[in-house]
Amino acid sequence: MKSSRDKRRKRRRQKRDATAALRKRVKRQFPDQKLVTGKTSDGVKMSEVLEAFIAPYCEIADTEEALKKLLTIAVVAWNTTLFPVQDRKAQIKEVLEALPKKVRADGRAIINELMERKEKYFSEYERIIMDYELIDTGKNYQLTVISTADEMGEE
């Protein structure tokens, strides 16, 4: 019984430490931005929303590295949909230029598909996803997301 309790404590400590490090990292980059981790006033956890957003693609992300790549491209697609329509093409072009030329077409297709998914199924969420942390718990992965604050300006 004790080892089970110790494991839970260790996981909570890992999550707390990872969340603190994530918040510190984002605050350094965006010192004046109000940020949210965990539930907001409307009871929404952006980590749960992001998990639902990428759910149809998780089967192909069979390693931690693949899951991190999926999350990164999903965050790009998510945040791009929050730009005015006329600015999206430039944003996508900038992201794709960071990829090797041989995968840019696939990258564009995936981003476009994810953007359509965001607008169709997740349009009510308008928070920018600032960053995320993925922790391997041994059994699965723990996702922590930091996003901009909602309309209430909570932090």
C-alpha positions in Angstrom: 0.0 0.0 0.0 2.8 2.4 0.9 4.5 2.0 -2.5 1.3 2.9 -4.3 0.9 6.0 -2.2 4.5 6.9 -2.7 4.1 6.6 -6.5 1.1 8.9 -6.4 3.0 11.5 -4.4 5.9 11.2 -6.8 3.6 11.7 -9.8 2.0 14.8 -8.1 5.4 16.2 -7.3 6.6 15.6 -10.9 3.5 17.3 -12.3 3.8 20.2 -9.9 7.5 20.7 -10.7 6.9 20.4 -14.5 4.0 22.9 -14.3 6.2 25.4 -12.3 9.0 25.0 -14.9 6.6 25.4 -17.8 5.0 28.5 -16.2 8.5 30.0 -15.5 9.6 29.3 -19.1 6.6 31.0 -20.6 6.6 33.9 -18.2 10.2 34.6 -19.2 9.1 34.9 -22.8 5.9 36.7 -22.2 6.2 38.5 -18.8 3.0 40.6 -19.1 0.7 37.8 -20.4 -1.9 36.4 -18.0 -1.6 32.7 -18.1 -3.7 29.7 -17.2 -2.8 26.1 -16.2 -5.5 23.8 -14.9 -9.2 24.6 -14.8 -10.5 28.1 -15.6 -13.6 29.9 -14.4 -15.7 27.9 -16.9 -14.2 24.6 -15.7 -12.2 23.9 -18.9 -8.8 22.4 -18.8 -7.0 23.2 -22.0 -4.9 20.0 -21.6 -8.1 18.0 -21.8 -9.2 20.1 -24.8 -5.9 19.6 -26.6 -6.0 15.8 -25.9 -9.5 15.6 -27.4 -8.3 17.7 -30.3 -5.4 15.3 -31.2 -7.3 12.1 -30.2 -7.9 10.9 -33.8 -4.2 11.1 -34.5 -2.7 9.6 -31.4 -2.7 6.1 -32.8 0.0 7.1 -35.3 2.0 8.8 -32.5 3.4 5.6 -31.1 6.5 7.1 -29.4 7.1 10.0 -27.0 8.9 11.9 -29.8 6.1 11.3 -32.2 3.5 12.5 -29.7 5.6 15.6 -29.0 5.7 16.3 -32.8 2.0 15.8 -33.1 1.4 18.2 -30.1 3.7 20.8 -31.6 2.0 20.8 -35.0 -1.5 20.7 -33.3 -0.6 23.8 -31.3 0.6 25.6 -34.4 -2.7 24.7 -36.2 -4.8 25.6 -33.1 -3.2 29.0 -32.7 -3.2 29.8 -36.4 -7.0 29.5 -36.4 -7.1 32.3 -33.9 -5.4 34.7 -36.4 -7.5 36.8 -38.7 -8.1 34.7 -41.9 -6.0 37.1 -44.0 -2.9 36.5 -41.8 -3.1 32.7 -41.6 -1.3 32.0 -44.9 1.8 34.0 -43.8 1.8 32.3 -40.4 1.7 28.8 -42.0 4.4 29.7 -44.5 6.7 30.8 -41.7 6.2 27.6 -39.8 6.6 25.4 -42.9 9.9 27.2 -43.8 11.4 25.7 -40.6 10.7 22.2 -41.9 12.8 20.3 -44.4 11.6 20.9 -48.0 10.7 17.2 -48.5 8.1 17.3 -45.7 6.6 20.7 -46.3 3.7 19.5 -48.4 2.7 16.9 -45.8 3.1 19.5 -43.1 0.8 21.9 -44.9 -1.8 19.2 -45.4 -1.7 18.2 -41.7 -1.9 21.8 -40.5 -4.8 22.5 -42.8 -6.6 19.3 -41.6 -6.1 20.2 -38.0 -7.2 23.8 -38.6 -10.5 22.5 -40.1 -10.9 20.2 -37.1 -10.3 23.1 -34.7 -12.9 25.3 -36.5 -15.5 22.5 -36.8 -15.3 20.9 -33.4 -13.5 23.3 -31.1 -14.4 26.8 -32.3 -15.7 27.9 -28.9 -12.2 27.8 -27.4 -10.3 30.9 -28.2 -7.4 30.7 -25.8 -3.9 30.7 -27.3 -1.9 27.7 -26.3 1.4 29.1 -25.2 3.3 25.9 -24.5 2.9 22.4 -23.1 4.8 19.8 -21.1 4.6 16.1 -21.6 5.6 13.8 -18.8 6.1 10.1 -19.2 4.5 8.5 -16.1 5.6 5.0 -17.0 2.0 3.9 -17.9 1.0 6.8 -20.0 1.7 10.5 -20.6 0.6 13.5 -18.5 0.0 16.6 -20.5 0.2 20.0 -19.0 -0.9 23.0 -21.1 -0.4 26.7 -20.4 -2.7 29.0 -22.3 -3.7 32.6 -22.3 -6.3 33.6 -19.7 -10.0 33.6 -20.5 -12.2 36.7 -20.7 -12.2 36.9 -16.9 -8.5 37.7 -16.9 -7.7 34.9 -14.5 -4.2 33.7 -13.9 
